[in-house]
């Protein structure tokens, strides 16, 4: 995991512990990177377009959202961690904390804990620091757990 050298996180909690702090949790497909910045002589993606495939917590009317990563001074992951056309379960924040070109309604991902899991579409599993016992689990079990313990998923007007 690449993080900003100025980032000082106070926790490295697993996914199921950080989820309650998130505004939106969704199965997403990373469609494309939108903007870039030269960071340490590397053309690093700053923002990406994510397609909401299935919402597990929170409310969002749009199917496509803009997600911001680290610009070199924030406690966010560098978006180079994510791959275009791959699927992830991500816990997003939208607290209004913005930097640079970010707009109201955009989302960002914290790097202070496990805020995303990698999805293997062939085996329908997720991988990552899920909780104290699990590093891999069926996608359906994560979905059931999140929906049972949080608001039901909603697309469209509330």
C-alpha positions in Angstrom: 0.0 0.0 0.0 1.5 3.3 -1.0 0.6 6.3 1.2 1.6 9.8 1.4 4.9 10.4 3.4 3.0 13.1 5.4 0.1 10.8 6.3 -0.1 9.8 10.0 -2.9 7.3 10.5 -4.1 6.4 14.0 -5.6 3.1 13.0 -5.2 0.3 10.5 -8.6 -1.3 11.2 -10.0 -4.0 9.0 -12.8 -3.4 6.5 -15.7 -4.4 8.6 -14.6 -2.1 11.4 -14.2 1.0 9.2 -17.4 0.5 7.2 -19.6 2.3 9.7 -17.5 5.5 9.2 -18.2 5.4 5.4 -20.9 7.4 3.6 -21.2 4.8 0.8 -20.2 1.2 0.4 -20.5 -0.4 -3.0 -19.4 -3.0 -5.3 -17.7 -0.9 -8.1 -16.1 -1.3 -11.4 -13.2 1.1 -12.1 -14.0 2.4 -15.6 -11.1 4.8 -16.2 -8.7 7.3 -14.6 -9.8 11.0 -15.1 -6.9 13.2 -14.1 -3.2 12.8 -13.4 -0.4 14.5 -11.5 3.4 14.1 -11.6 4.3 12.7 -8.1 7.9 11.7 -7.5 8.5 11.6 -11.3 5.6 9.2 -11.8 2.4 10.2 -13.7 0.0 9.3 -10.9 -3.8 9.1 -11.4 -5.6 11.6 -9.1 -9.2 10.8 -9.9 -11.1 7.9 -11.4 -14.6 7.1 -12.7 -16.2 4.2 -10.8 -19.4 2.5 -11.8 -21.7 1.6 -8.9 -22.7 -2.1 -9.5 -24.4 -2.8 -6.2 -24.8 -0.5 -3.2 -24.4 -2.1 0.2 -24.6 1.0 2.4 -25.7 4.5 1.8 -27.6 6.3 -1.0 -26.5 7.4 -4.4 -28.6 8.3 -7.4 -25.9 8.2 -10.0 -24.4 5.0 -11.5 -21.1 6.7 -12.2 -19.2 8.6 -9.5 -15.8 10.5 -9.4 -13.4 9.2 -6.8 -10.3 11.0 -5.7 -7.1 9.5 -4.3 -3.9 10.9 -2.9 -2.2 14.0 -4.4 1.0 13.4 -2.3 -0.2 15.1 0.9 -3.4 13.4 1.9 -4.1 10.2 3.9 -5.6 8.5 0.8 -4.4 5.7 -1.4 -2.7 6.4 -4.6 -5.2 5.4 -7.3 -2.5 3.4 -9.1 -3.5 0.8 -6.5 -6.6 0.2 -8.5 -6.8 -1.2 -12.0 -9.1 -0.1 -14.8 -11.9 -2.6 -15.6 -11.4 -4.4 -12.2 -14.0 -4.7 -9.5 -13.7 -3.7 -5.8 -15.9 -3.3 -2.8 -15.0 0.2 -1.5 -16.1 2.2 1.5 -16.2 5.8 0.3 -16.3 9.1 2.2 -18.0 12.3 1.0 -17.6 14.5 4.0 -16.9 17.6 1.9 -13.2 17.6 2.7 -11.9 18.6 -0.7 -8.6 19.3 -2.3 -7.8 20.8 -5.7 -10.4 20.0 -8.4 -12.7 18.0 -6.2 -16.4 18.9 -6.3 -19.4 18.5 -4.0 -20.8 15.0 -4.7 -17.4 13.5 -5.4 -16.1 10.7 -3.2 -12.7 9.8 -1.7 -11.1 6.8 -0.1 -9.3 6.9 3.3 -6.0 5.1 3.7 -6.3 4.9 7.5 -7.6 1.4 7.6 -8.8 -1.1 5.0 -11.4 0.8 3.0 -11.4 -1.5 -0.1 -11.4 -5.2 -0.9 -10.4 -6.7 -4.3 -13.0 -8.7 -6.1 -12.3 -11.9 -8.0 -15.2 -12.1 -10.4 -14.3 -15.6 -11.5 -14.6 -17.1 -8.0 -17.1 -14.4 -6.7 -14.8 -13.7 -3.7 -13.3 -10.6 -2.0 -9.8 -10.4 -0.7 -8.2 -8.1 1.8 -8.1 -7.3 5.5 -11.8 -8.1 6.1 -11.8 -8.7 9.8 -9.6 -10.3 12.5 -10.1 -13.8 11.0 -10.8 -13.4 7.3 -8.6 -12.4 4.4 -10.9 -13.9 1.8 -14.7 -14.4 1.7 -17.5 -15.0 -0.7 -18.8 -11.7 -2.1 -22.4 -12.7 -1.2 -21.4 -13.0 2.5 -19.9 -9.5 2.5 -23.0 -8.2 0.8 -25.4 -9.9 3.2 -23.4 -8.7 6.3 -23.3 -5.1 5.1 -27.0 -4.9 4.1 -28.1 -6.6 7.3 -26.1 -4.2 9.5 -26.7 -1.0 7.7 -29.3 0.9 5.6 -30.7 -1.0 2.7 -29.2 -0.1 -0.7 -31.1 2.6 -2.7 -30.7 3.8 -6.3 -32.7 6.8 -7.4 -34.6 9.4 -5.3 -34.9 8.8 -1.6 
